[in-house]
Amino acid sequence: MKILTSEEFNRLFNDKERFIRIAYSYINDMEMATDIVTDSFMYLWEHRENLDSDINIKGYLYNYVRTRCISYLRKRKSMLKAQ
């Protein structure tokens, strides 16, 4: 099983702005988009030992960010409905 190395992670992290733009395209809130992406990178690093060796890490991170954005939108919608 291949573990994500710090060099690979840093290379991916240097492309963080791209992921922030993707998150922003979903939620239209730059601060929250940045938070979601930062949390996603932290999750990726903390769970790097559990990744399959043949996984596309960029794709995995993109899907994780997208899922977090959708969850945020659902939560925000339900909070607005409750108000």
C-alpha positions as CSV (number, residue, x, y, z in Angstrom):
1,M,0.0,0.0,0.0
2,K,1.4,3.4,-1.1
3,I,1.2,6.2,1.5
4,L,1.0,9.8,0.4
5,T,4.4,11.3,0.9
6,S,4.9,14.8,2.2
7,E,6.4,15.8,-1.1
8,E,3.3,14.6,-3.0
9,F,1.1,16.3,-0.4
10,N,3.0,19.6,-0.7
11,R,2.8,19.5,-4.5
12,L,-1.0,19.0,-4.2
13,F,-1.2,21.7,-1.5
14,N,0.5,24.2,-3.8
15,D,-2.5,23.8,-6.1
16,K,-4.9,24.7,-3.2
17,E,-6.2,27.8,-4.9
18,R,-7.7,25.7,-7.6
19,F,-9.7,23.7,-5.1
20,I,-10.8,26.9,-3.4
21,R,-12.1,28.2,-6.7
22,I,-14.0,24.9,-7.2
23,A,-15.5,25.1,-3.7
24,Y,-16.4,28.8,-4.2
25,S,-18.2,27.8,-7.4
26,Y,-20.5,25.7,-5.3
27,I,-21.1,27.9,-2.3
28,N,-20.3,31.5,-3.3
29,D,-18.6,32.2,0.0
30,M,-14.9,32.6,-0.2
31,E,-14.2,32.3,3.5
32,M,-16.2,29.1,3.8
33,A,-14.7,27.7,0.6
34,T,-11.2,28.3,2.0
35,D,-12.2,26.6,5.3
36,I,-13.7,23.6,3.5
37,V,-10.5,23.2,1.4
38,T,-8.2,23.6,4.3
39,D,-10.2,21.0,6.3
40,S,-10.2,18.7,3.3
41,F,-6.4,18.8,3.1
42,M,-6.1,18.2,6.8
43,Y,-8.4,15.1,6.4
44,L,-6.4,13.9,3.5
45,W,-3.1,14.1,5.4
46,E,-4.6,12.5,8.6
47,H,-6.0,9.6,6.6
48,R,-3.2,9.1,4.1
49,E,-2.4,5.6,5.4
50,N,-5.9,4.5,4.5
51,L,-5.8,5.4,0.8
52,D,-5.6,2.7,-1.8
53,S,-2.4,2.6,-3.7
54,D,-4.1,3.0,-7.1
55,I,-6.2,6.0,-6.1
56,N,-6.1,9.3,-8.1
57,I,-5.4,11.6,-5.1
58,K,-6.4,14.8,-7.0
59,G,-9.7,13.2,-7.9
60,Y,-10.2,11.9,-4.4
61,L,-9.6,15.4,-3.0
62,Y,-11.9,17.0,-5.6
63,N,-14.7,14.6,-4.7
64,Y,-14.1,15.2,-1.0
65,V,-14.3,19.0,-1.4
66,R,-17.4,18.7,-3.6
67,T,-19.1,16.4,-1.0
68,R,-18.3,18.8,1.8
69,C,-19.7,21.8,-0.2
70,I,-22.9,19.9,-0.9
71,S,-23.2,19.0,2.8
72,Y,-22.6,22.6,3.7
73,L,-25.4,23.7,1.3
74,R,-27.8,21.2,2.7
75,K,-27.1,22.2,6.2
76,R,-27.5,25.9,5.3
77,K,-30.7,25.2,3.5
78,S,-32.2,23.4,6.5
79,M,-31.1,26.2,8.9
80,L,-32.7,28.8,6.7
81,K,-35.9,26.7,6.6
82,A,-35.9,26.5,10.3
83,Q,-35.7,30.3,10.6
